[in-house]
Amino acid sequence: MINKSFCLKKILFILLIKILFLQNLSAEIIEDFNIEGNDRVSNQTIIIFSNLNVGDKANNEILNEALKDLYYTDYFKEVSISIDNGLLNIKVEENPIIQSVIINGVKSDRINDKLRDVTLKIEKYPFVENKINEQVILIKNILKSNGYYFVDIKTSIKENENNTVNLTYDVELGEVAKIKKIRFIGDKKFRDNTLRNVIISEESKFWKFLTNNKFLDTNRISADVSRLKTFYKNRGYYNAYVKSTTGIITNENQFELTFNINAGDKFFFNNFELVNNNNYPIESITKFQEKFKDLSGKKYSKKVINNLVSDLNEFILRNEFTFVNATYKEQIVDNNKIDILINFDDLDKKFVERINILGNFITEEKVVRNSLIIDEGDAYNEVLFNKSIQKIKAKNIFKSVNYEMRNNDNLNKIIDITVEEKATGEIFAGAGTGTTGSSLSAGLKENNYLGLGIRLDTNIVLSDDSILGKFSVFNPNYNNSDKSISTSIESSVDDFMSRAGYKTSRTGFSIGTEFEQIDSLFVNLELSNFYEDLETIDTATSIVKKQEGNYFENLLKYSITLNKLNQDYQPTDGFINNFSQTLPLYSDDLAIENSFTSSLYHSFGDNIVLSASYFLKTINSLEDNVRVSKRVFVPSKRLRGFESGKIGPKDGTQYIGGNYASSLNLSSTFPNVIFEKENIDLNFFIDMANVWEVDYNSSLDSSKIRSSTGIALNWFSGIGPLSFSYAIPLSEADTDITESFRFQIGTSF
């Protein structure tokens, strides 16, 4: 048995040696190349594509790899490779080149422009059938995103004599698929109105002829699902997810979009533990440890912990610990509590050798590079790189931003960032009417002018007593300084002849900059020049008539904003404070204007939000009396129960405003028991305000505080968002005009 086993192993070993020996014998040295069948692709290019060189050994395995490499280029329909006495023979049959791509059946220039961006990627490139099939799918997705859910595309190919083809897509658009109704079902916790403001999709209404959000689009629905998940996780619902979204045909091209939500239980932060896996000095982050203690027992929020760990990483980097990274893990304890384990990990000491920007056919490369926090030659840090990607996405000029990393011979990073551009122009329009008047607005926007990342905005607003037209240019990152710069030209006409006895026409331009000084503290500086023409009527007061004429103003305005809101739109927690001052540099009348606003929000449960808002505005002249067009009034939204502009000092029959105005607004949402299944939000409010001080006649002063209380109702109706309020004045002056009921309807198109 032993001898037989030994003999068998010996035979197998000899066979293996022979196979390796024969394979080595079959490998030939490449002495020269012979290329046949090529027309457009040069011999040298084919040799480069094959990854073979004179002097290389070539056996069957190597030749098969070269064959795959040549097919991978898509330039060849057929390829054969053989070697004979050192001569490597490569015979090819080239794929035809796509000479032109034509799309028939789409009338919209806007959609055709989007499709053209896609077809340009294959025009003048080799014709490969599977690539064409991929493009047909991409074209269908673009058309679906514009509502053509039942599109059919037929492809025809015309062969030309010079081995080129003309490609034609015949498109049958079919009916436009619109969203008839959006429903939120399941354990959703929040009202439909709140959730509706989270998603992008909108219900189709006859007046919404500009927006694409009314069309059924699977990509947008996926984004809606992601936004809803984020919304719930930031409000304590750690296990929340959207089970499914369904488009159900209700009537031909009408769909019902349903979000089935399972919010689950609310979670709270429990303990925070720091795990120091290296020699990082924990004692240097005392302030963060205090923040961790403050969070213990509070409602879980993904955004809060992400921001806190992000701030911690920035602090670490500022202390020159480049290759240390703070990460965290979440662990559920006691059913609805979450322990946070924060780790300080050592990063591999790698550097960024090269960053390649791909896919930017319109956008200049510097627009993308200016968003990068790390640059070529810098130490690679994952936190900073991820922030860079988020900054690129935040520009809102790319449909997608992807990246791929690879290591060079020294294990340093080579990064390919690929962007997919999208249409960046938009048309918008809106209208509203109510007891305070009517308004109409329209405009054009371009968010990536000439591929420079510059925003252009042109708009016009019409109301009962005013017209405003404005054109503005905004550069969000001027000269890679992390400071925005903006300039605008505007013209307005305000006609207050019946109410205050004057009409003013104002034209001018401004230039300004804004930047974040420290975390959440923003500074804005603006220099402006305006020319104003003030007209009056015969019945105007003597002081108003005296001020009739033309005025030139050269103004410097600065503002400081501290924003600690949990979200900018419909906040539920946090505060925001703003102070601004306008100073005359060279003006026909020297008036200094000051303004301060403060808003505070706090939530109890999921649907009860308490808020307090304070407003103060002053204007004082260094020389003569304040011009009538600059006098201060309380905004109508800050004092319900009174007609707009019909409180405060009064000269004869005309309300003239004052040098000072302030208001305090307290409000609370509360559970909607009566209209629980309707898209209705209820608010209880108390408003207090006053307008006082008349510099040209102190006898006209009115120092009485006006106040009111009442209920406000916001209803997302079939004809658009409706808001109603019923207010009972609690204190008023004899000259005030009250208004208990107020309503407003407004919508965008």
Secondary structure as the mmCIF struct_conf table of DSSP 4:
data_model
#
loop_
_struct_conf.conf_type_id
_struct_conf.id
_struct_conf.beg_label_comp_id
_struct_conf.beg_label_asym_id
_struct_conf.beg_label_seq_id
_struct_conf.end_label_comp_id
_struct_conf.end_label_asym_id
_struct_conf.end_label_seq_id
HELX_RH_AL_P HELX_RH_AL_P1 ILE A 2 SER A 26
STRN STRN1 GLU A 28 ILE A 29
STRN STRN2 ASP A 32 GLU A 36
BEND BEND1 GLY A 37 GLY A 37
BEND BEND2 ASP A 39 VAL A 41
HELX_RH_AL_P HELX_RH_AL_P2 ASN A 43 SER A 50
TURN_TY1_P TURN_TY1_P1 ASN A 51 ASN A 51
TURN_TY1_P TURN_TY1_P2 VAL A 54 GLY A 55
STRN STRN3 LYS A 57 ALA A 58
HELX_RH_AL_P HELX_RH_AL_P3 ASN A 60 TYR A 72
TURN_TY1_P TURN_TY1_P3 THR A 73 THR A 73
BEND BEND3 ASP A 74 ASP A 74
STRN STRN4 PHE A 76 ASP A 84
TURN_TY1_P TURN_TY1_P4 ASN A 85 GLY A 86
STRN STRN5 LEU A 87 GLU A 94
HELX_LH_PP_P HELX_LH_PP_P1 ASN A 95 PRO A 96
STRN STRN6 ILE A 97 ASN A 104
BEND BEND4 GLY A 105 GLY A 105
HELX_RH_AL_P HELX_RH_AL_P4 ASP A 109 THR A 119
TURN_TY1_P TURN_TY1_P5 LEU A 120 LYS A 124
BEND BEND5 TYR A 125 TYR A 125
STRN STRN7 PRO A 126 PRO A 126
HELX_RH_AL_P HELX_RH_AL_P5 GLU A 129 SER A 145
TURN_TY1_P TURN_TY1_P6 ASN A 146 GLY A 147
TURN_TY1_P TURN_TY1_P7 TYR A 149 PHE A 150
STRN STRN8 ASP A 152 GLU A 159
TURN_TY1_P TURN_TY1_P8 GLU A 161 ASN A 162
BEND BEND6 ASN A 163 ASN A 163
STRN STRN9 THR A 164 GLU A 172
HELX_LH_PP_P HELX_LH_PP_P2 GLU A 175 ALA A 177
STRN STRN10 LYS A 178 ASP A 187
BEND BEND7 PHE A 190 PHE A 190
HELX_RH_AL_P HELX_RH_AL_P6 ASP A 192 ARG A 196
TURN_TY1_P TURN_TY1_P9 ASN A 197 VAL A 198
BEND BEND8 ILE A 200 ILE A 200
TURN_TY1_P TURN_TY1_P10 PHE A 206 TRP A 207
BEND BEND9 LEU A 210 LEU A 210
BEND BEND10 ASN A 212 ASN A 212
TURN_TY1_P TURN_TY1_P11 ASN A 213 LYS A 214
STRN STRN11 PHE A 215 PHE A 215
HELX_RH_AL_P HELX_RH_AL_P7 THR A 218 LYS A 233
TURN_TY1_P TURN_TY1_P12 ASN A 234 GLY A 236
TURN_TY1_P TURN_TY1_P13 TYR A 238 ASN A 239
STRN STRN12 TYR A 241 ASN A 251
TURN_TY1_P TURN_TY1_P14 GLU A 252 ASN A 253
STRN STRN13 GLN A 254 ASN A 262
STRN STRN14 PHE A 268 ASN A 276
BEND BEND11 ASN A 278 ASN A 278
HELX_RH_3T_P HELX_RH_3T_P1 ILE A 282 ILE A 285
HELX_RH_AL_P HELX_RH_AL_P8 THR A 286 LEU A 295
TURN_TY1_P TURN_TY1_P15 SER A 296 GLY A 297
BEND BEND12 LYS A 298 LYS A 298
STRN STRN15 LYS A 299 LYS A 299
HELX_LH_PP_P HELX_LH_PP_P3 TYR A 300 TYR A 300
HELX_RH_AL_P HELX_RH_AL_P9 LYS A 302 ARG A 318
TURN_TY1_P TURN_TY1_P16 ASN A 319 GLU A 320
TURN_TY1_P TURN_TY1_P17 THR A 322 PHE A 323
STRN STRN16 VAL A 324 VAL A 333
TURN_TY1_P TURN_TY1_P18 ASP A 334 ASN A 336
STRN STRN17 LYS A 337 ASP A 346
HELX_LH_PP_P HELX_LH_PP_P4 LEU A 347 ASP A 348
STRN STRN18 PHE A 351 PHE A 351
STRN STRN19 VAL A 352 LEU A 358
BEND BEND13 GLY A 359 GLY A 359
BEND BEND14 PHE A 361 THR A 363
HELX_RH_AL_P HELX_RH_AL_P10 GLU A 365 ARG A 369
TURN_TY1_P TURN_TY1_P19 ASN A 370 SER A 371
BEND BEND15 ILE A 373 ILE A 374
TURN_TY1_P TURN_TY1_P20 GLU A 376 GLY A 377
BEND BEND16 ASP A 378 ASP A 378
STRN STRN20 ALA A 379 ALA A 379
HELX_LH_PP_P HELX_LH_PP_P5 TYR A 380 TYR A 380
HELX_RH_AL_P HELX_RH_AL_P11 GLU A 382 ALA A 394
TURN_TY1_P TURN_TY1_P21 LYS A 395 LYS A 395
STRN STRN21 PHE A 398 ASN A 407
TURN_TY1_P TURN_TY1_P22 ASP A 409 ASN A 410
BEND BEND17 LEU A 411 LEU A 411
STRN STRN22 LYS A 413 GLU A 421
STRN STRN23 GLY A 425 GLY A 434
TURN_TY1_P TURN_TY1_P23 THR A 435 THR A 436
STRN STRN24 GLY A 437 TYR A 449
TURN_TY1_P TURN_TY1_P24 LEU A 450 GLY A 453
STRN STRN25 ILE A 454 SER A 463
BEND BEND18 ASP A 464 ASP A 465
STRN STRN26 SER A 466 ASN A 475
TURN_TY1_P TURN_TY1_P25 PRO A 476 ASN A 477
HELX_RH_3T_P HELX_RH_3T_P2 TYR A 478 ASN A 480
BEND BEND19 SER A 481 ASP A 482
STRN STRN27 SER A 484 PHE A 496
HELX_RH_AL_P HELX_RH_AL_P12 MET A 497 ALA A 500
BEND BEND20 GLY A 501 GLY A 501
STRN STRN28 TYR A 502 ILE A 518
TURN_TY1_P TURN_TY1_P26 ASP A 519 SER A 520
STRN STRN29 LEU A 521 THR A 536
TURN_TY1_P TURN_TY1_P27 ASP A 538 THR A 539
BEND BEND21 ALA A 540 ALA A 540
HELX_RH_AL_P HELX_RH_AL_P13 SER A 542 LYS A 546
TURN_TY1_P TURN_TY1_P28 GLN A 547 GLN A 547
STRN STRN30 GLY A 549 ASN A 563
BEND BEND22 ASN A 566 ASN A 566
BEND BEND23 ASP A 568 GLN A 570
BEND BEND24 ASP A 573 ASP A 573
STRN STRN31 GLY A 574 PRO A 584
BEND BEND25 LEU A 585 TYR A 586
BEND BEND26 ASP A 588 ASP A 589
STRN STRN32 ALA A 591 PHE A 604
TURN_TY1_P TURN_TY1_P29 GLY A 605 ASN A 607
STRN STRN33 ILE A 608 SER A 621
BEND BEND27 LEU A 622 ASP A 624
HELX_LH_PP_P HELX_LH_PP_P6 ASN A 625 ARG A 627
HELX_RH_3T_P HELX_RH_3T_P3 VAL A 628 LYS A 630
STRN STRN34 VAL A 632 VAL A 632
HELX_RH_3T_P HELX_RH_3T_P4 SER A 636 ARG A 638
BEND BEND28 LEU A 639 LEU A 639
TURN_TY1_P TURN_TY1_P30 ARG A 640 ARG A 640
STRN STRN35 GLY A 641 PHE A 642
TURN_TY1_P TURN_TY1_P31 SER A 644 GLY A 645
BEND BEND29 ILE A 647 GLY A 648
STRN STRN36 LYS A 650 ASP A 651
TURN_TY1_P TURN_TY1_P32 GLY A 652 THR A 653
STRN STRN37 GLN A 654 TYR A 655
STRN STRN38 GLY A 658 GLY A 658
BEND BEND30 ASN A 659 ASN A 659
STRN STRN39 TYR A 660 THR A 669
BEND BEND31 VAL A 673 VAL A 673
TURN_TY1_P TURN_TY1_P33 ILE A 674 LYS A 677
BEND BEND32 GLU A 678 ASN A 679
STRN STRN40 ILE A 680 TRP A 692
TURN_TY1_P TURN_TY1_P34 ASP A 695 TYR A 696
HELX_RH_3T_P HELX_RH_3T_P5 SER A 698 LEU A 700
HELX_LH_PP_P HELX_LH_PP_P7 LYS A 704 ILE A 705
STRN STRN41 ARG A 706 SER A 717
TURN_TY1_P TURN_TY1_P35 GLY A 718 ILE A 719
STRN STRN42 GLY A 720 SER A 731
TURN_TY1_P TURN_TY1_P36 ASP A 734 THR A 735
STRN STRN43 THR A 738 GLU A 739
STRN STRN44 PHE A 741 SER A 748
#
